[in-house]
């Protein structure tokens, strides 16, 4: 199975991402993302979006059974 990742983009980049043929997901809690695409495709899309002046980053997807919010939490000291 290929390595699947999400791309986090600003809302203003939605039209540009859709022009690349990517399916964009919008959520109040998680923001604007392109979900579950192969890493190679994500890296190409990321470069295209950056060339067009949009800040974007790759977010590793959660392991099975782990939610995205659990992944971002760190234990208290």
N, C-alpha and C positions, 0 to 999 in steps of 0.2 A: 504494500500500500504506500502511496506517495505521502510525503510530508505536507499536511494541510495547515494553512495559516489563515489569519484574518488580516485585513489591512484597515487601519484606522485613518479616516480622512476628515477634513473639515466639511461642514455642510455645503459650503460654496463650491466644493470639488465634485459634488454629486453628478452634475451634468457632464463633466469631463470624464468621470469614471464610466458613466453609462455610454458615452461616445466610444469608449474603448471596448464596449460589449460586456461590461461587468454588471452583475446584479447587485445593486446597492440596498442595504438594509438600514432603516432609520429607527432609532429608539430613543425615548426620553432619557432612559437610564444609561445606555451604553453608547449613545451618539451615532454617528454615521460610520458604517463598516461595510466592507466587502468580505463576506464570510466564506470560509471553507474552500479556498482555492489552492492549487498546488504551489509550492514555494517558488518554482521557476517562473510561473506565470505572475505571481505576486511581485517578484523582483523586477520583472519587465514593466508591469503596470506602475510600480513605485517610481521607476526612472522616468516614465512618460509623464506621470503627474508632477514630479519634481521639475521636469523640463518646462512644464506649463506654469510653474510658479506656485504649486500647491504643496503644502507640508503634508507628508504622509509617512506612516511607519507600519512596519510589520509587527503583528502581535501573534505570538505563538498561541495555538488553540489549546484549550484545556484537555487534559487526559480524560479518558472515559470515567464518568462518575464524579468528576471535579468540575464545579461551576467556575465561570470566569471570575466571579467576585471572590471565590475562595483562593484562586491563584494569586490575586493581587494583594490579599491580606497577609500581613506579617505578624508573627507572635509578639505579644507585649514583652518588654524587657523586665 
